[in-house]
Amino acid sequence: MRHYVATTDDAPDLSDGSDAGSTPDYVETMAAEFEFVYAREVGSPALGGLGWRPPEPDGTAGGDARTDVYIKALGPGLYGYAASEFRRAENSATAYQVMDDDYQGFPSPPFESLQVTAAHEFNHVLQFAYDYLEDTWMFESTATWMEDKVYDGINDYRFYLPGWASRTEMPLAQDDGAKIYGSAVWNQWLEGERGEQLPRDAWEDSFEAGSFAPFAYARALTEATDADALAGAFATAFAGFSADTAEWNAPGSNWEEGSAYPDVERVGALDAGSGAPASAVLDHTTFAHYNVTGAGTAPLTLQATLPAGLRGAIALVERTGGDPRAGTVTTRITQLPNGGVGSVTIPQPAAGGRITAVLVNADLSNSGYAGAPTNDYVWTKDDQPIAARVSSGTPPDSTAPETTITSGPAATTSDHTARFEFASSEPGTSAFECRLDGAAFASCSSPYTSGQLADGSHTFEVRATDNAGNTDATPAAYSFTVFTPPPDADADGIPDSSDACPTQAGALVNGCPTPVIDRTPPLAPLVGASRSQSVARRFVAVTCTLREPGACRAIATVTIPRTSRTARKVFRIPAMTRPAAAGIRMTFRLRLSAPAVRAITRALARRVRVTANVTVTATDASGNRSSPQRRAVRIKR
């Protein structure tokens, strides 16, 4: 449904050609292009379409249920835009578009600018039908990719590539700057890997992926649902993409038009002759390319050290010959899902070509979505230092040893010193380092005996370093508890402080009987609770009926699961205890705190499942406690 005015600056050219109809030629031309765009983006793949979900109908808004297009003078530099209207279930929304009234003043001719804008903005309308909350960079990179899928011969997207190729230090997964338009090359790479349906599949998975773009792409690539598996799948794909950009001009790359692309920036050089190191500091979803110099025909090895726990990768990309648009490209990648030391080797480099070293930070770790003013996630693996060097000849040892603890104290011990024995997976390991309770690591050897330890829990850790300097990134750990028993002179298991006859065990002495201690737990109480309860009540209700005299104790925790936008939250409801005779039914109202009510209400609004776990026990006159009775209560609005 198209809308335009015949007066004011917003009016398009009202000229009407030979058909002498009631609609200006400019409007008719735009309408015809939108029909073509619709057929290509929404049409059946069997008929040359891409099979995207049709736009959500908007009822009578704008006149009828069709998608509305408004023609308006948008001003310098603004091609057009799409905006959501009515938001519906599962993040779906209707949308309308606004197009310029003449498309003068853009790099491409006016008609071509109109065409790619129609393809771009209509793709936004389709995206809104999938998930209006998705990350902006996925919106724009996909819509820019779609421009070339609809109008292959225009190539307007290439205007963004010089800036993109010189800004590899800016994250792919970041909603900022013009780079998000040039990131159409990410979708082009995915298309080359898995076909033109892959970007659509990612949008279809967006809502289930929590509106988190990297997980949407990962689900489309793997069908995984576990967060760690999704993070790994995205990291693997991003590492391949980062390495392949090194020679995207070459024949056979994932970029159909790559021969016309600018070379991706090299941030420095790594010389194989000197072995001089280089260091990069990389944010999440970024990479750095280095020219490799001084390589002969001997094996060439790139060795790099990533921070422990960082999900990343390194690669060597070799292109034969001196022509960047010819030759053969060979890519070798080493994935480093937990950081540490890694290496990759070219067994016999070819003469006269180009070799690129690639360092990758593919980590998606974050502490949730921050909202305004950044409108981005709080990324926790930015500014990560990566050290690298290249060398010729026999590849250096880059494999860290595995450390194991072969003996230690009992899990609970009254001995205030602890003795450990440990070993390395590499015979001849040059050194071990030990620490207790999170202190700094210090040199040690096996066996190792601690100093005097206080009562309480303790953790011993040890790591090995081999002769090549590789250190175990995951030290072996052993936890135990030191306990000093209270004085018990007659060794009858009753502390002197509560023993009627502390010096005699198991006999009558001076009229003092051996105490009889009841250690039999009472029968478990009968417990009742509704399977679902409303947060509006501000309490969780549970009933308890004792089966013998004593007291009943009820306690609960409310758990709000982690999502891509929020951390996991647990609220503990204080315990309530009441004495009663057997057979008396008591009702406990475990009251929710105000912060808990607010957090639960917000989570329920996002359709997050919230559960209260209630535990009820009975206690008899001797203080013995029954087995716990547990009930799970779903919290609803």
C-alpha positions in Angstrom: 0.0 0.0 0.0 1.8 3.2 -1.2 1.2 6.7 0.3 2.4 10.0 -1.1 1.3 13.7 -1.2 0.9 16.0 -4.2 2.1 19.1 -2.4 4.9 20.3 -0.1 8.5 19.2 -0.2 7.5 15.6 0.4 5.8 15.3 -3.0 7.5 13.1 -5.6 7.8 14.0 -9.3 4.1 14.0 -10.3 4.7 13.5 -14.0 2.5 10.9 -15.6 3.6 9.4 -18.9 1.7 7.9 -21.8 -0.7 5.8 -19.7 -2.2 9.1 -18.4 -3.4 7.3 -15.3 -4.1 8.7 -11.9 -0.7 7.6 -10.4 2.6 9.4 -11.1 5.2 7.5 -13.0 7.6 7.7 -10.0 5.1 6.0 -7.7 4.3 3.4 -10.3 8.0 2.6 -10.8 8.5 2.3 -7.1 5.5 0.0 -6.8 6.7 -2.2 -9.6 10.1 -2.6 -7.9 8.5 -3.5 -4.6 6.5 -6.3 -6.4 9.8 -7.6 -7.8 11.4 -7.4 -4.4 8.5 -9.2 -2.7 8.7 -12.0 -5.3 12.5 -12.4 -4.8 12.6 -12.2 -1.0 9.3 -14.0 -0.1 8.6 -16.1 -3.2 9.0 -19.8 -3.3 12.6 -21.1 -3.8 11.2 -23.3 -6.5 10.3 -20.1 -8.4 13.5 -18.3 -7.7 12.5 -16.8 -4.4 14.3 -17.0 -1.0 11.3 -18.2 1.0 11.3 -15.7 3.8 8.2 -15.4 6.0 5.7 -12.8 4.6 5.2 -9.5 6.5 2.8 -9.5 9.4 -0.6 -8.0 8.2 -1.4 -4.7 10.1 -5.2 -4.8 9.9 -6.6 -1.5 8.7 -3.6 0.6 9.6 -2.7 2.7 6.5 -5.9 1.6 4.8 -5.7 -2.2 4.7 -3.6 -5.2 5.8 -0.9 -4.7 3.2 2.6 -3.3 4.1 2.5 0.5 3.9 5.2 2.4 2.0 5.3 6.2 2.5 7.1 8.5 0.1 8.8 11.5 1.7 11.7 13.9 1.3 14.2 12.3 3.7 17.1 14.7 3.4 20.8 14.2 2.7 22.3 10.8 3.2 19.2 8.9 4.3 18.0 6.3 1.9 14.9 5.2 3.8 13.9 3.3 6.9 11.5 0.7 8.3 9.7 0.9 11.7 7.7 -1.6 13.7 4.1 -0.9 14.5 2.1 -3.5 16.4 4.0 -6.0 18.5 2.7 -9.5 18.8 3.6 -12.9 20.2 7.1 -14.2 20.2 8.7 -10.9 19.3 6.8 -10.6 16.0 5.7 -7.2 14.8 4.1 -5.4 11.8 6.1 -2.7 10.1 5.9 0.1 7.5 8.5 1.7 5.2 9.5 5.2 4.3 11.2 5.9 0.9 12.8 9.0 -0.5 10.9 11.2 -3.0 13.7 11.4 -5.6 16.9 9.6 -4.6 19.1 12.4 -5.8 22.6 12.9 -4.3 23.6 9.3 -3.6 26.7 7.5 -4.9 24.7 5.3 -7.3 22.2 6.6 -9.9 18.7 7.5 -8.5 16.9 4.5 -9.9 19.6 2.0 -8.6 19.5 3.7 -5.2 15.7 3.3 -5.1 16.0 -0.4 -6.0 18.6 -1.4 -3.4 16.7 0.6 -0.7 13.5 -1.2 -1.6 15.3 -4.5 -1.2 17.0 -3.4 2.1 14.1 -1.8 3.9 11.6 -4.5 2.8 14.0 -7.1 4.3 13.7 -5.1 7.6 9.9 -5.5 7.4 10.4 -9.3 7.1 12.9 -9.3 9.9 10.3 -7.5 12.2 8.0 -10.4 11.4 10.6 -12.8 12.9 12.0 -10.8 15.9 11.9 -7.0 16.4 14.2 -7.4 19.4 17.2 -8.9 17.5 20.6 -7.2 17.5 20.9 -4.2 15.2 24.0 -5.5 13.5 22.1 -8.6 12.4 19.3 -6.4 11.1 21.6 -4.3 9.0 24.2 -6.8 7.8 21.4 -9.1 6.6 19.4 -6.4 4.9 22.6 -5.1 3.1 23.3 -8.7 2.0 19.8 -8.9 0.7 20.4 -5.9 -1.6 22.8 -7.9 -3.7 20.6 -11.0 -3.6 17.8 -9.0 -5.2 19.8 -6.7 -7.5 23.0 -8.6 -8.1 24.3 -6.1 -10.7 24.1 -2.9 -8.7 26.7 -3.7 -5.9 25.8 -0.7 -3.8 27.0 -2.5 -0.7 30.6 -2.3 -1.9 30.7 1.4 -0.8 31.0 0.1 2.8 33.8 -2.4 2.2 36.9 -0.1 2.3 35.9 1.0 5.8 35.0 -2.5 6.9 38.3 -4.0 5.6 40.3 -1.4 7.6 38.5 -1.9 10.9 39.0 -5.5 11.9 39.5 -4.3 15.4 35.8 -3.3 15.6 33.7 -6.3 16.7 31.4 -8.0 14.3 28.9 -8.4 17.1 28.5 -4.7 18.0 25.6 -2.4 17.2 27.7 0.7 16.4 28.9 2.5 13.3 28.7 2.0 9.6 30.6 -1.3 9.8 27.4 -3.2 10.5 26.4 -2.5 6.8 29.7 -3.8 5.5 29.2 -6.9 7.6 27.0 -8.1 4.8 30.3 -10.0 4.0 29.6 -12.2 7.0 26.3 -13.3 5.5 28.0 -13.8 2.1 30.6 -16.0 3.8 27.8 -18.1 5.5 26.0 -18.3 2.2 29.2 -19.7 0.6 29.5 -22.2 3.4 26.0 -23.4 3.7 23.8 -21.8 1.0 21.6 -18.8 0.6 19.0 -20.1 3.0 21.4 -19.8 6.0 20.7 -16.1 6.9 16.9 -16.8 6.7 17.4 -19.9 9.0 19.2 -17.7 11.5 16.2 -15.3 11.6 13.9 -18.2 12.0 15.9 -19.3 15.1 16.2 -15.7 16.5 13.4 -15.8 19.1 14.5 -19.2 20.4 18.1 -17.9 20.6 17.0 -15.2 23.0 17.3 -12.4 20.3 21.1 -12.8 20.6 22.4 -12.7 17.0 25.5 -15.0 17.5 23.4 -17.7 19.0 20.8 -17.3 16.2 23.5 -17.9 13.6 24.9 -20.8 15.7 21.5 -22.5 15.9 21.2 -22.2 12.1 24.6 -23.8 11.7 24.3 -26.6 14.2 20.7 -27.0 15.6 22.4 -26.9 19.1 20.6 -25.4 22.0 23.1 -25.5 24.9 24.7 -22.1 25.4 28.3 -23.5 25.5 27.7 -25.5 22.4 26.3 -22.5 20.6 29.2 -20.3 21.7 31.6 -23.0 20.3 29.7 -23.3 17.0 29.8 -19.5 16.5 33.5 -19.3 17.4 34.4 -22.1 14.9 32.5 -20.3 12.2 33.9 -16.8 13.1 37.5 -18.2 13.1 36.9 -19.6 9.6 35.4 -16.3 8.4 38.3 -14.3 9.9 40.9 -16.5 8.2 39.1 -16.6 4.8 39.0 -12.8 4.6 42.8 -12.8 4.3 42.5 -13.9 0.7 38.8 -13.2 -0.2 40.0 -11.8 -3.6 41.3 -15.2 -4.7 39.3 -17.6 -7.0 37.1 -20.1 -5.2 36.5 -18.0 -2.1 33.2 -17.8 -0.4 32.7 -14.3 -1.8 31.3 -14.5 -5.4 32.4 -10.9 -6.1 35.5 -11.0 -3.9 37.9 -10.2 -6.8 36.5 -6.6 -6.6 37.0 -6.2 -2.8 39.8 -4.2 -1.2 42.5 -6.1 0.6 41.8 -6.6 4.3 44.2 -4.5 6.4 47.4 -6.1 7.8 48.1 -4.6 11.2 51.8 -5.5 11.2 54.3 -8.2 10.2 55.8 -11.3 11.8 59.3 -12.2 10.6 60.2 -15.9 10.5 63.9 -15.1 10.3 64.2 -13.2 13.5 61.3 -14.9 15.3 60.5 -11.5 16.8 57.2 -11.6 18.7 54.1 -9.3 18.1 51.2 -8.6 20.4 47.6 -7.8 19.6 44.9 -6.6 22.0 41.6 -7.9 20.7 37.9 -7.3 21.7 35.2 -10.0 21.3 34.5 -11.1 17.7 37.5 -9.3 16.2 40.7 -10.5 14.4 44.1 -9.2 13.3 46.0 -10.1 10.1 49.8 -10.0 10.0 52.0 -10.3 6.9 54.5 -13.2 7.4 58.0 -12.3 6.1 61.3 -14.2 5.9 59.7 -17.6 5.2 61.7 -20.1 3.2 60.8 -23.6 2.2 61.3 -25.1 5.7 58.3 -25.7 7.9 56.8 -22.5 9.0 55.0 -22.4 12.4 52.8 -19.7 14.0 52.8 -20.0 17.8 50.5 -17.8 20.0 49.5 -17.5 23.6 45.9 -16.5 24.4 44.7 -15.7 27.9 43.4 -18.7 29.9 39.7 -19.2 29.3 39.5 -17.1 26.1 37.7 -18.8 23.2 39.8 -18.0 20.2 41.8 -19.3 17.3 45.0 -18.8 15.2 45.5 -19.5 11.5 48.1 -19.4 8.7 46.7 -18.6 5.2 49.0 -19.3 2.3 48.3 -18.0 -1.3 50.5 -19.1 -4.1 51.8 -16.7 -6.8 52.0 -12.9 -6.7 48.5 -12.1 -8.1 45.9 -11.7 -5.3 43.2 -12.6 -7.8 44.8 -15.9 -8.9 46.7 -18.7 -7.3 45.6 -21.3 -4.8 44.8 -20.6 -1.1 45.4 -23.1 1.7 44.1 -22.2 5.2 45.2 -24.0 8.4 43.4 -23.2 11.6 43.9 -24.2 15.2 40.9 -23.6 17.5 41.7 -22.7 21.1 38.4 -23.0 22.9 40.0 -22.4 26.4 42.9 -20.1 25.4 46.4 -21.1 26.3 49.3 -21.9 23.9 48.6 -23.1 20.4 50.4 -23.5 17.1 49.8 -24.1 13.4 52.3 -25.1 10.8 52.7 -25.0 7.0 54.9 -28.0 6.3 56.5 -26.6 3.1 55.7 -23.0 2.2 55.5 -22.2 -1.6 57.9 -19.6 -3.0 56.7 -16.3 -4.3 53.3 -16.2 -2.7 51.8 -14.5 0.4 51.4 -15.9 3.9 49.1 -14.3 6.5 49.0 -15.0 10.2 45.6 -14.6 11.7 44.8 -14.0 15.4 41.1 -14.3 16.5 39.1 -13.4 19.6 35.8 -15.3 19.0 34.6 -15.1 22.6 31.0 -14.2 23.3 31.2 -14.0 27.1 29.0 -11.2 28.6 27.2 -10.3 31.8 23.9 -9.4 30.1 22.4 -6.6 28.0 23.1 -3.1 29.4 20.4 -1.2 27.6 20.8 2.6 27.3 23.0 4.5 26.7 25.2 1.8 25.1 22.4 -0.4 23.9 24.9 -3.3 23.9 25.9 -6.3 26.0 28.4 -6.0 28.7 31.2 -8.0 27.1 33.6 -9.5 29.6 36.4 -10.7 27.2 37.4 -7.5 25.5 40.9 -6.0 25.6 42.5 -9.5 25.5 46.3 -9.6 24.9 47.5 -12.2 22.4 51.2 -12.8 21.8 52.5 -14.4 18.7 55.6 -15.3 16.7 56.5 -17.3 13.6 59.6 -19.5 13.1 61.1 -21.6 10.4 62.4 -25.1 10.9 61.2 -27.8 13.4 58.0 -26.7 14.9 58.4 -25.8 18.6 56.6 -27.7 21.3 53.4 -25.9 22.1 51.5 -28.6 24.0 51.1 -28.0 27.7 51.5 -30.9 30.1 48.5 -32.3 32.1 48.9 -32.2 35.9 47.4 -34.9 38.2 47.3 -35.2 42.0 48.0 -38.8 42.9 47.4 -38.7 46.7 46.1 -36.4 49.3 44.4 -36.2 52.8 41.0 -37.6 53.5 38.0 -35.4 52.5 37.6 -34.6 56.2 40.6 -34.8 58.5 41.7 -33.8 62.0 45.3 -33.5 60.8 46.3 -29.9 60.5 49.0 -30.5 57.9 48.2 -32.0 54.5 50.6 -34.1 52.3 50.2 -34.3 48.5 51.8 -36.2 45.7 51.4 -35.2 42.1 52.8 -35.9 38.6 52.9 -34.5 35.0 51.9 -36.2 31.8 55.3 -35.2 30.3 58.4 -37.0 31.8 61.1 -34.6 32.6 58.8 -31.7 33.3 61.0 -28.9 34.5 58.9 -27.4 37.2 55.8 -27.5 39.4 54.0 -24.6 41.1 51.6 -25.1 44.0 49.2 -22.9 46.0 46.7 -23.2 48.8 43.3 -21.4 49.0 43.9 -19.1 46.1 47.3 -17.7 47.1 49.9 -16.9 44.5 51.5 -20.0 42.8 55.0 -20.8 44.1 57.6 -23.4 43.1 57.2 -26.8 44.7 58.0 -30.5 44.3 56.3 -33.8 45.0 55.7 -34.8 47.7 54.5 -31.5 49.2 53.5 -31.0 52.8 51.6 -27.9 53.9 52.1 -25.8 57.0 49.6 -25.6 59.8 46.1 -25.3 58.6 43.1 -23.7 60.3 39.8 -25.5 60.7 37.6 -25.2 57.7 37.6 -25.9 53.9 40.8 -25.8 51.9 41.8 -26.2 48.2 45.2 -27.2 47.0 46.2 -26.6 43.4 49.3 -27.6 41.4 50.4 -27.0 37.8 53.3 -28.3 35.7 55.5 -26.4 33.2 57.4 -28.4 30.6 60.9 -27.7 29.3 59.6 -25.7 26.4 57.9 -23.3 28.8 54.3 -24.5 28.3 52.3 -24.3 31.5 49.1 -26.3 32.3 46.3 -23.8 31.9 44.0 -26.0 34.1 45.8 -26.8 37.3 44.9 -30.0 39.2 42.8 -29.2 42.3 42.0 -31.1 45.5 39.5 -29.9 48.2 39.3 -31.1 51.8 38.2 -30.0 55.3 40.2 -29.7 58.5 38.1 -30.4 61.6 39.2 -30.3 65.3 36.8 -32.5 67.3 35.7 -31.1 70.8 37.3 -32.7 73.9 35.9 -36.1 74.8 37.9 -37.6 77.7 36.0 -40.9 77.8 35.9 -41.3 74.0 32.2 -42.2 74.0 31.3 -39.9 71.2 29.7 -37.3 73.5 31.6 -34.0 73.9 32.7 -33.3 77.5 30.6 -30.1 77.5 27.4 -32.1 77.2 28.4 -35.4 78.8 26.9 -36.1 82.3 29.8 -38.4 83.1 32.7 -37.1 80.9 35.3 -39.4 82.5 33.4 -42.7 82.3 32.0 -44.4 79.2 29.3 -47.0 79.2 28.8 -47.6 82.9 27.3 -46.3 86.2 29.9 -44.3 88.1 29.0 -42.6 91.5 25.3 -42.8 90.5 25.9 -41.2 87.1 24.1 -43.2 84.4 25.5 -43.5 80.9 23.4 -41.1 78.9 20.9 -42.4 76.4 20.8 -40.3 73.3 17.8 -40.5 70.9 19.1 -40.3 67.4 16.1 -41.7 65.6 14.8 -39.2 63.1 11.0 -38.5 63.2 8.6 -39.5 60.5 8.5 -37.1 57.5 5.6 -34.6 57.6 2.7 -34.6 55.1 3.2 -31.7 52.8 0.9 -30.0 50.3 1.4 -27.2 47.8 -0.4 -26.0 44.7 1.7 -26.7 41.6 1.3 -23.1 40.4 0.8 -19.9 42.4 0.5 -16.2 41.6 3.2 -13.8 42.2 0.5 -11.2 43.0 0.0 -12.9 46.3 3.6 -12.1 47.3 4.0 -15.4 49.1 4.4 -19.1 48.5 1.9 -21.2 50.4 2.6 -24.7 51.7 0.9 -26.9 54.3 2.6 -29.2 56.8 1.0 -32.0 59.0 3.2 -33.6 61.6 2.9 -37.3 62.1 4.3 -37.1 65.7 4.7 -34.2 68.1 7.4 -31.7 67.4 8.0 -28.8 65.0 7.6 -28.2 61.3 10.1 -26.0 59.4 9.5 -24.7 55.9 12.0 -22.8 53.6 12.0 -21.9 49.9 14.2 -20.6 47.1 13.0 -18.9 43.9 15.1 -19.3 40.8 14.9 -17.2 37.7 17.0 -18.9 34.9 19.7 -17.2 33.0 18.8 -15.7 29.6 20.9 -14.0 26.9 20.0 -10.7 28.5 20.0 -11.4 32.2 22.0 -13.4 34.7 20.6 -16.2 36.7 19.0 -15.0 40.0 18.2 -16.9 43.2 16.1 -15.5 46.0 16.0 -17.3 49.3 12.9 -17.0 51.4 13.5 -17.0 55.2 12.5 -20.2 57.0 9.5 -20.5 59.2 9.2 -22.9 62.1 6.1 -23.8 64.2 5.6 -26.4 66.9 2.5 -28.6 66.8 0.9 -31.8 68.0 0.6 -34.8 65.6 -2.2 -34.5 63.0 -2.5 -30.7 63.1 -2.4 -29.2 59.6 -0.5 -25.9 59.5 -0.3 -23.4 56.6 3.0 -21.5 56.0 3.0 -18.4 53.9 6.6 -17.9 52.9 6.7 -14.2 52.0 8.5 -12.9 48.9 10.7 -9.9 49.3 9.9 -6.8 47.3 13.0 -7.2 45.1 12.0 -10.8 44.4 8.5 -9.8 43.4 9.9 -7.2 41.0 12.4 -9.6 39.5 9.8 -12.3 39.1 7.3 -10.0 37.5 9.8 -8.8 35.0 10.9 -12.3 34.2 7.2 -13.5 33.7 6.7 -10.5 31.3 9.5 -12.0 29.2 7.9 -15.4 29.4 10.7 -16.8 31.5 9.7 -19.9 33.6 10.1 -19.1 37.3 10.1 -21.9 40.0 9.9 -21.9 43.8 11.5 -24.9 45.4 10.0 -25.6 48.8 11.6 -27.8 51.5 9.7 -29.0 54.6 11.2 -31.0 57.5 9.9 -32.2 60.9 12.0 -31.9 64.1 11.3 -34.0 67.3 12.0 -33.1 70.9 15.5 -34.4 70.7 16.4 -32.2 67.8 16.4 -35.0 65.2 15.3 -33.9 61.8 13.3 -35.9 59.3 14.1 -36.5 55.7 13.3 -33.3 53.7 10.0 -33.2 51.7 10.4 -31.1 48.5 7.8 -29.5 46.3 8.3 -27.4 43.1 5.8 -24.6 42.6 5.6 -22.7 39.3 5.2 -19.0 39.8 2.7 -17.3 37.4 1.3 -13.9 37.0 
